Amino acid sequence: MSTCDSKGCGGNSSRPTPAQQREMKADAGLGSALAIYRIDNMDCPTEEALIRNKLAGMQGVAKLDFNLMQRTLSVHHELPSLAPVEQALAAVGMHAVRTDDTATEQATKLSIQRMDCPTEEALIRAKLVDVPGVSDLDFNLVQRTLTVHHASGVLPNVLAALKTIDFDARVVEPAETSGVPEPAQTKWWPLAISGVTAVAAEIMYWLHDGNHWSVMALALVAILTGGLPTYKKGWIAIKNRNLNMNALMSIAVTGAMIIGHWPEAAMVMVLFALAEVIEAKSLDRARNAIRGLMDLTPERATVRQPDGTWSEVEAKHIAIGSQVRVKPGERIALDGEVVEGRSTVNQAPITGESIPIEKAPGDQVFAGTINESGSFVYSVTAAASNSTLARIIHAVEAAQGSRAPTQRFVDQFARWYTPIVFVVALAVAVFPPLFLGLAWLDWVYRALVLLVIACPCALVISTPVSIVSGLAAATRHGILVKGGVYLEEGRKLKWLALDKTGTVTHGKPAQTDFITWRDADPDTAHVLAASLAARSDHPVSKAVALAAETDGITVREVVDFNALPGRGISGRIGDSTYFLGNHRMVEELGKCSPELEARLSSLETDGKTVVMLVGDDGVQALFAVADTIRSSSRDAITDLHALGVKTLMLTGDNPHTAQAIARQAGIDDAQGNLLPEDKLREVERLALDGKVGMVGDGINDAPALARADIGFAMGAAGTDTAIETADVALMDDDLRKIPTFVRLSRATARVLMQNIVLALGIKAVFLVLTFTGQATMWMAVFADMGASLLVVFNGLRLLRR
């Protein structure tokens, strides 16, 4: 039985210290080398989990990035040689081939303002995928950015290739805070002229009871004013052997003119152009959801000058350590620490919790939050590009670019769907007239209708819009989701494992009992224990130190101080070495006894955590502390059970305390006396029964967090490590956000399924109508436009959750 949490009785706190945060941030890949392997037999998440478990704990390996679609593994490392990595991969049966040149491999982000939908993405991908030196392409349609992974010197070739398909690309500098573009300006007058002339062509057609030179002239004006961009894009796509929507529409309209359907050709082109404009405006709503985060921080702030005066300075130019003044009602421009004054701050933009938080000297404040009352001065602790809000924005942007499972399926489906429909349309145009003797014009017309409805735009655009809307909705609630895959997988959670200290409980235990053992002197024992505890930042040690400080005890000097993870702390005071630690440590020191066991059992049954002072002559004193459960924890567990998610608490604390806390919180089961590797094994066991999530707030929870299908980091606001490494970061210490995340995940899955059914269902209906001769080209365009708008607006509903 261990009486300390797995974070240890000393040395490691429940959260990383600032120094540890900096170290772990560096470990997350900053300044580390990169090696890329192609692993041909890595096909599914099973192999990914196998490799992750093998490499994640390896000394010198900072970060692993998997791409199952490309079968690649990127290893960020600080190793002198990659031989251990390659040997480990071979040991688990993976055939890894190094594909990178670490001296020349680069990733360049390009801004492509005219890349609005999957049609352009497919065209660009087809053009760049075979460019020598390009290893991977990451598209983000919401940001209108493309990240190209390439060898040194290849970028000019990439930009030249984009030019040939009429795309101007701009390199996004690393210093730029965001790639989210401003809404494109729409020129309405060509569309207006096109619409008027198309309607006039229809009127003239009926007045002349058929085609007339005026009908053809008006139709041509309509097609050229409204459809010239479509024809241009279509010709580029055809030249590059890419059957995108622009190519299909160009072929369909041209075919309609050839067979004499001039008014219909004009109306189809007008409706298609209108549909593209409406779709672009709808997508801008999804972009605005992310852009709204950036607008939270003011561009200027009032800074104290060297002569003591105050003046406004652009936030991006304010240095760390500068002092900034905030008035009531103002937004805070940068992260910092209060040095003068008191106030209440609304932290909803960061944590999702709208209840104002009291701020006093020494408290943290975050960029984008609102000072509600009072005025204060804070010292800047992070530059504008590295504030908590900036890191959130970067994380959301990166999450947008990741492909969720449904999106990967849709992309693959669309890749085959369009060519197949084109072949079917060609067969419809040729086979009935040739082999059945039916009218050529009728069947060519039906083939053209098929081409119009062939575009999978509605299907393909539905997934990124829905995922981005879900990510934005989660962020508004203070839930930072690191990718669409986690947003989708959240609905499948069957088990949730929870750390105890700082997660289920407040993590600030108070001393409840001080018991001297045998004939030890109470005053001496108290001084010795307080001296050791004062050197540790673990919650249990802090409780002992605080109680001693309250009693007015003066601590003594400690030398050779050591933290013993999962056990306790030790140090030399005077001429003797003393230990302050848990039951496990006492047993390892050989100082346990049946009488001591009985006393420990009695205290632990009451849900208390016990640490003991041990000297050369054995145990001298027992210190019992107790933690309190967060009220939000009980509500969260109740909600999770209502959602069908089972719960298990994993802690290094003793089993009696673990069970007592679990009963109070309503948790299904609890396992105590666990070291970090024990927590990992428990998560692996739960994974055999379904998807498992792990919630933790300390660096010693990292192995279990990494192994879980979804790792939740508690209290991530202001913590670099949690934002950088967690799958889902809860920006405050409220477990109730996890049921909210599960509900949002289920809502997102429902919307995605609805969108797929809508998009494919409308296509299927019009395929039937086309073969029966009841569908017309303008009806097909209406159907395609309607399907696109339906799925976009359905996805945007998630923003209101």
CORBEL-V298481 format. One record per helix or strand of 2 or more residues. SS is the DSSP state (helix for helix, strand for strand). FROM is the first residue (numbers start at 1). LEN is the number of residues. If there is no record, write none. Layout:
ss: {SS,SS}
from: {FROM,FROM}
len: {LEN,LEN}
This chain:
ss: {helix,strand,helix,strand,strand,helix,strand,strand,helix,strand,strand,helix,strand,helix,helix,helix,helix,strand,strand,helix,strand,strand,strand,helix,strand,strand,strand,strand,helix,helix,helix,helix,helix,strand,helix,strand,helix,strand,helix,helix,strand,strand,strand,helix,helix,strand,strand,helix,strand,helix,strand,helix,strand,helix,strand,helix,strand,helix,helix}
from: {18,33,45,61,72,83,96,106,118,134,145,155,170,188,213,245,262,300,310,315,323,336,343,348,357,364,370,376,384,388,405,440,457,479,484,493,500,510,522,539,559,568,576,583,594,609,618,631,646,655,669,676,691,699,710,720,728,736,777}
len: {10,7,11,7,6,9,3,6,11,7,6,10,2,20,27,14,33,5,5,3,4,6,4,4,3,2,4,5,3,14,32,14,20,3,9,7,5,7,12,12,6,6,6,6,12,7,9,12,5,11,3,12,6,9,4,6,3,36,24}
